[in-house]
């Protein structure tokens, strides 16, 4: 099973000294979301029902973004090592967020 941990670090939140949002999600080896916490839902502007059972292609409007996430998932599975990277996502309400993601396989 592929477990993923995502930390959303809002530039504004960090600048203001606010606590960092810890959005957590798990995916299976096929890339399907099998769990997500409330912070992850809030980050994307979706409910857990709109996320669980879906893949990145289903969730992210831009195919480029879902490809990046899929490539990073594959790296974790292939090399069995933790991957940390920063990217920007566009949420369902068309807001852009800068995030740092840590992915690992357990």
N, C-alpha and C positions, 0 to 999 in steps of 0.2 A: 504494500500500500504506500502511496506517495503522500507524505504530509507536508504541507506548506504553511509557512508562517509569514504573514505580511505585516509590516509596521508602516503605518501611514504617518509621515512626518510633514505636517503642513508647515510651509515656510513661515506663514503668518503666525501660527501657533507657537513655533519655536522662538520666533522673534519676540513674541509677547510673553514668553516664559510659561505658556500653558503646558499642561501635561501632554505627552505624546500618545496618540491614539494607537492602540494595539489591535489591529484587525487580524483575526485568525481565521484561516480556512483550511480544510483538508480536501484533497482530491484522490481519486483512485488512480491506478496506473494508466487508465485510458484518458485521464484528464477531466473526468466528470466530478463536479463538486459534490461531496458527500456530507460536508458540515461547514457552517460558517457562523461566527458569532455576530452579535448585534452591531458591534463596531464596524465589521466588514460590510454589513448591510447598509449602515449609515454612510460609509465611505462611498459606496457605489450608488446610493440613492435607490436601493431595491429592497424587497423583502426576502426573507430566507426562502419562501416558496418560489420566488422568481430566480433563485440562484441554484438551490439544491437540484441535482439531476441534470444540470446544464453544463456546457463546456465554455471555454473562453470565447469561442466563435459565436455561441448563442448570446453571450452577455455583452461583449464589447462591440460597439458600432464599427470601429475601424479595424479592418482585417489585419493591418500592419501590427496593431497592438496585440491581437490574439496570437499572431505568429510569434512575436517576441516571447510571450508567456509560454507558448508551446515549446519553443526552442529551449528555454531555460528549464522547463520541466524535463525535457528529454536529456539535457546535460546532467541533471541530478540523478536521473534513473541510470544513465549509461555509466557515469563516473562514480556514482554512489558517494558523492561529496556535496557539501553545502555550497550553495551559490548565493551571493549577495550582489544586488544591483539596484540602481536607481532608474526610475522611468517616470513618465507622466501619463496619466490616464484621463479620459474624458468620461464623466459620469453620465447617467441617464438624463439628468437635467442640464446637460451640456456644459457643466463646469469642468475645468481642467484642474487636476490635483497632481502635485509632485509626491511620489512615494518611494520609499526604500523597501525592497522585498528581500527576505531571507527565505530560501527554499532548501528543504532537506528531506531525505528519505529515511523513514524509520522502519 
